[in-house]
């Protein structure tokens, strides 16, 4: 009997090593190598027969076709029953697409996809929900709590990929949901479920299954402590679309963010609210984020952030107090820490605010994470408002990127941002003068904005703060 050869795989990046080392030479992660069997060859032909079901399909996929000869998919996009999620997906599900949805445990991934399964089963036909973590009786209990009848919803409790592929080829559903990819096991890999080799191999085979049958497949991937989906980042490259379900566990709001989409715009955001009977979509997220805003409070400003193609108005709060210790403290929640330090340096050097000896706390209300530079002016104004103890007019929105020289730089889609602020009842808006901001402002004022809405252009941060904190 020949000796079984083994190799060591990194559970973070997938690099192979001939022997165990404490630190992965490729990604630098400590204690991430796991010993697995080194099989001489993977049975690709057997795998293809399992997934495609017939040799004629397999042979047809190997023939190159000229682009004009390829017939487009006759099937239209499938709506998941939630306009917020359809927006993130680019208009609905594309036939044969593989969608990865990630998030921390307990954030609501299984709840959302079970509700999607119930909606699609009513509108498009049979849906196969594969559970590797719960029994079908437990899934039924959760479906009853969510008021899902699901006459066309089929449940399968299995972790074996061969059984899953056989069920898909036999049932031919309109949608398949795999909960979760960490539990799926391929017979061609000897490592345990959840390892990088199993997760990557199972995802690749599910992708081939989706492409060959033109059935969209959802796979759920848990986010680890390091913030990666199912350990390796390789899943994000395999999937057609990658969605993250975000939100604080102690808040009721959940944000569905698209970080990759081959069939639509990226960085789209859908907003949901968690109730006892499941997740409900929020039709007007900007009004939701501004509901509990205090009108005359200092250190509060409203920024307009673009999330994909949608402008969102979010409240930014800041608190500036004298430091009781030698080194000032800076804490942020929802804002990039290095970006906040840069704004503090600009306020000190270009505006003359002595915030270097003060503790600064910055927070985005509602657990939202803001990343784009167009919120710089609002964050800086909130800090200056708290430092000077002067409140910003509640009916004012601030838009602009701050440069190191203290200038206000132009932002993209300024007109769309201003119109969203006017639609929500704001009366004034400060925008950058650079990049044709003055011309855009005059065009907006003459294009149907409310008569009492005023657009103010500013060339620098100091000028904008004089207007906002008068």
Secondary structure, DSSP 8 states (H G I E B T S, - for coil): -----EEEEETTT--EESS--SB-TTT--BT-EEEEE--S---HHHHHHHHHSSHHHHHHTTS---GGGS----S--B--S-HHHHHHHTSSB-TT-EEEEEE-TTSSHHHHHHHHHHHHHHHTS-EEEEESSS-HHHHHHHHHHTT---TTEEEEE--BHHHHHHHHHHH--SEEEEE-GGG-B-TT--S-TTSHHHHHHHHHHHHHHHHHHT-EEEEEEEB-TTS-BTS-THHHHHSSEEEEEE--TTSSEEEEEEEEETTS-SS-EEEEEEETTEEEE-S-HHHHHTTT--TT-TTEEEEEEEETTEEEEEEEEEEEEE-SSSS--EEEESB-HHHHHHHHHHIIIII---GGGEEEEEEETTS--B-SGGGHHHHHHHHHHHHHT----TTEEE--EE-TTSBEE--SSHHHHHHHHHHTT--EEEEESTTTHHHHHHHHHTTT--TT-EEEEESBHHHHHHHHT-
